[in-house]
Amino acid sequence: MQTVKNRYGFGEGQPGNNSVSNTFSTPLADIRKTRPLRVLSEADWAFWQNYGYVVVRQAIAPEQIERTRALLWEFQEMSPDDPDSWYRPQLRDHAMQELNNSGMVECYNHQVLWDNRQTKKVYDAFVDIWDREDLWVTIDRANLNPPNRSGRDFDGFIHWDANTTLDPLPVNVQGVLALSDTTPDTGGFQCVPQLFHHFDEWRARQPADRDPFSPGADCGYPVEFVPMQAGDLLIFNSLLAHGIKPNRSDQVRLAQYIAMVPAEEDNEVVREWRIRSWRDRVAPEGYAFPGDPRGWEQHRYARAELSPLGRRLLGLDDWNRTSLS
């Protein structure tokens, strides 16, 4: 195993998001609660630690769902009432090829996306996960995924966004906020929870030159689909092999990616990048984030207004002021 200082790197050949650097050291499954649970139940917490994911029901309000859906249709220049419009070519190809034609929406800092990030229930769920209040939210995008049809075929995938050959292993979470109901036909989040549960022994059996970002089709454990309803937030450990199940229905599936990690307020490089991304409305400068070639965020939309919680989740204000509990 290789050892590196930056355990959640980004840049050439790495799909990390440079809105965080994440040097948190305690593995998530080893965290022992010191704070009372705010959103999760005790059963949720046990499931999270054993299988690497948890679903928070109705994390945002119905009106937030509708505003976000409207933004995604507008940003993609598509109409929910015109199926032919759903198949416009993607704005830019992905270096992470499995994401091509998966419906990624290259919008990162619009007001409605920030409104969802700074929702108290969303924040409280991540406080439960990390057992701490001083968090930063990742700056990420959304997804509008139409059903497969002739000429546009997305087969789905399973991967890790973290390098699983590192020692020590990366410590990070990811999250997806459903903006429409999902079923096995519509596709959506899929994962390999039994591989997560047995990850240490599985990893010990693997060859040294294995792909650090893919478990392979014959990893020995089943892929499971996780159904969600619009407004549900699924949080998952980055060591959980996961991906997108293809949409084979007659409906469009929509989602936003939201996660929170421990704030690194002494890391001025990351803090300044985060503030610049919000201020100038720019995408992460990473392997996995091609951005919008039209520049719509810069030219069509105003800078998002942040609540007191949102300012701390970005890094504009420090957490060592008054608690928001």
N, C-alpha and C positions, 0 to 999 in steps of 0.2 A: 504494500500500500504506500502511496505517496503522502507526504506530510506537507501542508502549506499553511501559511499564516491566514490568508484570506479564504475562509471556508465557504463563502458564497460569492465567488468571483463573477465578473462579467467581462465582456470584451470578446476579442476574436476567439471563436471556437467554444465560447461559453454562453449559455442562454440566460444568465442572471440579469436581474433588474437593478440598475445602478441608482434607483431611488432608495436603496438600503445597502448596507455592507454586512450587517448581521454577524457580529462576533460573539453572540451569546453562547455560553459554554455548556449549560446544563441541558442534556437531551430532554426533549419535551415529555417523553414517556416516563422520565424519572422525576418530574416535578411533583412535589408533595404540597398540597394546598395549605396555605396559611390564611387566605382570605375566604370569606363566605362566597358561595356561588351566587352570581347575580342572574344568570340566564339559564345556564345548563342545570340539569338535574344530576343527582348522584349517579344514576344509571347512565346518563349521557357522558359524564366524566369517565366512568369505568370503560365504556365502549370506546371513547376517544383514545385512551391510553393503550388499549389492547389492539385496536384495529385501525387507528390512524385517521379517522374522520368522524365528524359529527354534523348533524343537520339541525339548525336553529330555525324553528318554524315562524313564519310571518315576521321577519326581521325588519321590514320596512312597510310603510302604509300603502294602501291601494293607489292613492293619488301619486305617490312617488313612482310606483311601477308604471303608471300610465305616462307620466312625464318622461321617464327614461326610455320607454318604448318609442314614444314620438320622436325623441332625439335620434335614436339609432336609425329609424326609417329615414329621417331627414338627412342625416350625415351620410348614409349609404346611397342617397338619391334613389330610393325605392319607395314603392307604395304597398301597404298591406292588402290593397284591393286589386292590385295588378300583378298576378303571378309572373308575367313575362319580365317585369322589372326586377324580379328577385335574382336574376342571373346575369346581372352586369358583371363584367370582368373585375376581379379584385384590383384595388388601386396600385398595389405593388407586390411583387412576389416575396415570399418569406425565405430567408436563409435556412430556417428550421423547416425543411421541406414538408414535414408531416402536417404543418399548419396551412399549407396551400389549399384553398377552397374550403376551409373550415369556417369561414364567416367572420374572421377577426375584423373588428371595427377600430380603426386607428385614431381613436379619440381618447384623450387622457385627462383633460383638465376642465371640461365643461362644468357649468354650475350644477346640473342635475347629477352628474357623477360625484361631485363633491358633497352634494346634499345627502346622498346615500352613504358616503364614507363617514360623514359626521353625525349620522343618526345614533342616538344614545344606545339603543339596543344592540346595534352592530358593534359599537365600541365595547359595551359590557360583555359581549360574548368573547371577545378577544382578551379582555381582562381576565375572564375565567380561564382561558387557555394558558395564558402566560403567568397567571397569579401575580400580576403587577399592573399598575395604572399607567406608567410612563411609556407610552407606545407611540410609534410612528406608523402611518398608513402607507402602504406601497402605492405608487402612482402607476396605474395599470389601465387597461382598455376594456372593451366590451365585445360582445359577439352577437351576430345576427346570422343564423344558419338556416338557409332554405332547404327543403327536401332535395335529395338526389333526383336528377332526371338526366335524360340523354344529353351528353355533352358536358355535364358537370357531375363528376362522381367523386365523392369523398368517402374513403373506406374506413376512417376512424384509426385510432392508434392507442398505444399504451407506452408511456415513457416516464422518466423523472426529469424535472428541471434542475435538480441538484446533482452534483457529481457523487455517485454512491461508491466510488473507489477511494475517496479521501479518508485520511486517518488523522485526527478524529473526523467523524461524519458531520456533514452540515446540520445545523439546527435552524429550521425555518418552517413557517406555515404558509399556506396559500388558501384562497377562498373563492367561491363562485356564488354569486347572487342570482337566483333564477328570476327571470322577468316574464316567463311563461311556464305553464305546466309541462312537465316532461314525462314521457312514457317510453317503453322500449321501442315503440315505432318512431317517436320524434327524436329519439336519441338524447344525448346529453352526457352527464358525468358518469364515467365508468372507472373502476379501480380494481386492485388485487389485494383485498384486505388480509387474506391468509398469508400472502407473501410478506406483508408488513409484520404480521404477528410472529412469523418465523424468520425474520430477516437476518438476524445474526448468524444462525446456523446455515441458512441458504447462502449467504455471502461467503462463508468459510469454505463452501464446496466449489466456488466458481473459479475459473481460470484467471490468472493475473491480467491477461490482456482482454478481458471482456469489455463490452461497450458500457461505459459508466452511466449513460443516460437511458439505456433500454434494457429491460429484463429478458427480452426475447420472447418469441411466441411459445416456446416450450419451457417456461420457467417452472412448471410443475404445479401451479395453483390457478384456480379459475378466475376469470374476469367477471366482475359483478357490476350490474347497472344499478344506480341509485336514483329512484324516482323522486321528483321534487315538485312543489307547487309554486306558482308565482309569488315572490316575496320571501321564499325560504333562502337561507344562507347556509351553504355547506363549507365547513372549514376542514382542511386536511393537512396533515403532516407532510412535508416535502419528501420524506422517505417512503411515502405511500406511492407505489407505481399507479399512475392514473392516466386518463386521456378522455377523448371524446368519442362516443358511440355515434355512428352515422344516422342522419335523419332520413328515414324511409317512409315518412308519413306524407300527408298533403298540407302540413302546417309549417310555419316558420318558428324556430326556437330562438329565444333571446336571453341574454345573460350579461352580467357585469362581473369582472374579476376584482375582488376586494380582499386584502389581507392586512394584518398589522403585526409589527415586530417591536421588540424593545428599542426605545429611542436611544440613539448614540449622540447625545448632545455635545460631546467633546470632539466629535468627528466633523470638523468644519467643512471638509471637502464634500462629504455626502450631504450635510445640511444645506450648504450653498447650492449644490446641484438641485436639491429638492425644491428650494425656494425659487430658483430660476425656472424650473419646469412649470411651477404654478404661475409665477409672474409673467413669463413669456409664452406660456402655453405650448411647450415643446414636449415631444415624446422622449422616453428613455433612449439613451444613445447606446443601445446594446444589440447583440447578435440577433435577438428574437423580436425586435421592435422596429419594423421598417418605417413607420410613420406615414403621415398623409401627404402625398406629393402636391396636393392642391393648397395646403396651408390654411385650411378652413378655420382651424382653431385660432390662428393668429389674426385672420382677416374678417371673420364673420361673427365671432363670439367674444363677449366681454370676459374679462378676468373674473373668476369665481369669487364670490364673497364668502368668507369663512366665519363660522361661529367661534366663540372662545374655545370650544373643544376642537374645532377644525384647525385653528391656528396652532394648537399644541400638537395635533396629529401630523401637521405638515412640518413643524419645526420653527415656525415664526416666533412662538413663545415657548419658554422653558416649562417643564413640568414641575420644577422645584418651587413654584409659587403656590397659590391656593389649590387644594385638592378639589377635583370635580366630582367626588363620590356623592 
